Amino acid sequence: MDLPLDLPLFPLPNIVLLPGMIVPLYIFEPRYREMLARVQQSGEPFGVVRLLPSEEAIGQQRISKIGSLAHLIQIETHEDGTSSIMIRGGERFRILEIDEQSHSYFSAQHVILPMAPDLLHEVEPLGHQLLERFIEQYPVDVQNMLRQDIPQDPLLQASFLAANLRLESDRLQHVLETNTILERFKLLERWIPDTAWSPPGGRTLN
């Protein structure tokens, strides 16, 4: 599907979307209700981008230039006009220019930003090692559950690990901006705790 030149943008302060990541969102502002109506009608994705804290930047500079396409997979519209939706992360993109005039919400000219190719004989062993290191910190019953949920694709495995590590949005943005899956795994390796912690929650992957 060809993407529109004016990709609708949804800047969020605490969410960075990675490929395959499933995130619930609550849509209540009128401008994003308008954006959602457009997405429902057209079937196109919208762009999720990280909104930087106000003390770090102002205006358009608060919007990270690299984001991810968000595909709408579920929607529940409430009587008051608000909506609860579920989105799945897709390809990442780079913003070329932001348009503040054409719609009530921001939109952007953009280019898709594919990952550079990796050598599978390097990526697959490291991914397996890190996932096992992460999973082994849990009780056996939780380990079994997590192993059943691990995707087969290395890119989605990296997203699975990042999501379940419950990283802050600035760290997730660093993950999103890596150019290869190998770089992504090596970055995530720094943030795997050495001791067990409470079971993960929140973002999941299908």
Phi, psi and omega in degrees: 000130176287133179275146177293154178295325180261082179293123177298139181247141175234091179286132181228139186283333189235012184232130169237126186265129176248162182305130178083347182291135179252127186227133173274142178226150176246121184256115182228332180290140181306320183294326180276339169295319177297317179298317181296320178299319177297314182295319178298318184289319186270334185080004181282159172281169168237170184256127173262124180230148180284134176263117182289152176303148185297334180284347181267335183196171178229158175057221181296337180294344179285346184266122178299142185279345177244126179222192180230146173291139178245122179260126181285122181243346179200142178215138173231115181266131183265165184300330181275006178092351176281168182219145169254124183232161171239135179236155175239134180289139178239218183292153176269161182217162174245132178284129175265318181204138180260135179252117179259357191255328190287333183223172175287337177257163175289147168225171187212143161282141190206167170228143174291141185241086182290156175287146174289153182294150178241163170268117186299329182290345175265319186288312187297315179295320180293318178300315179298317181297316183290321179296319178294319178298321178292312187290325185292352178278357183254162172301159186303319182295324177289322177303315181298320180296314181295318181298326179292334184268351183293126177291163179275328183285130181301324179297317179288331175297319178296320177295320179300314180294314181299317182296316185281344172285349179054053182286151173294159187297329179293323177289320178298326177295320176299320178298313181301325186275356175294150188262346176224161178293324179299314176302321182296314179295319181295326176291316180296330180303327181295334191252010174278119182297156179273347180233162183293151176218179186295152182303147183290157176210177177090244187293141178225171174236145172284000000 
